[in-house]
Structure formats: structure tokens, C-alpha cells
Amino acid sequence: MGTCEAGEAMLSRHGLADAHHFSDPDARLYKAFGLGRAGPLFLLDPALLLRGWHAMWAGHGLGVPEGDVMRLAGVFLLVDGRVVRQHRLATVYERPDYRALAAVDPPTPL
């Protein structure tokens, strides 16, 4: 839900500079793909605190969040306009294997 520039910077840091992406500040695509929001109790999850500590230790620091920090994300690989691979994150701090999800090794249409 951030800017295209923020998305490009993040993708570049993870070796995915050539990946197509969208800026969706109004969360229209999130809604179209059925992506929900985390409940208020997720803030009390010890795994969230651990993930935050790990991010700080790795040098990511603190920043001003863009968009809805409670919105759950998803990864969708589209080929010829069809979703052929998807992963809906179960938590806001989940880190799926983006490279494996983005690999085009002729996936089977869903």
C-alpha cells in the first residue's frame, strides 16, 4: 500500500528488482484477492516481538509504516492473466520464500 518507489527499494534489497509490482494505497487489490486484516491481539503475539527484535538486530531499524500495518499480505504469480501460484500470509510478520513463489517453472494453473 506504499509508493512504487518504496516497493522498488524493498524488492531490490531482496534481489527481486526485476519483479513486476503495483502500488495500491487504497487496498483495492488486497480486497479483490480476498486478503484480510490481522486481529488486534496480534500485537500481543511473542513471535511478533521476536521478529521485530530480529529485524532490528539485522540493521533494519525503525521507520514510519506506510499503509495499513494490520493488512495481511499475499503473493500471487500471474501468467497470461491467470493466477498460477499464490500464498496468503497468515501473519503480518510471515516471511515466505518469495524466490520460490516467483519461479516460473511452468506452474500448473489453479
TACORGI-V298464 format. One record per run of one state. SS is the DSSP state (a for helix, b for strand, c for the rest). FROM is the first residue (numbers start at 1). TO is the last residue. Records with the same first field share a line. If there is no record, write none. Layout:
SS = FROM-TO + FROM-TO
This chain:
c = 1-3 + 14-27 + 33-36 + 38-39 + 45-45 + 58-70 + 72-73 + 80-81 + 89-97 + 103-110
a = 4-13 + 28-32 + 40-44 + 46-57 + 98-102
b = 37-37 + 71-71 + 74-79 + 82-88
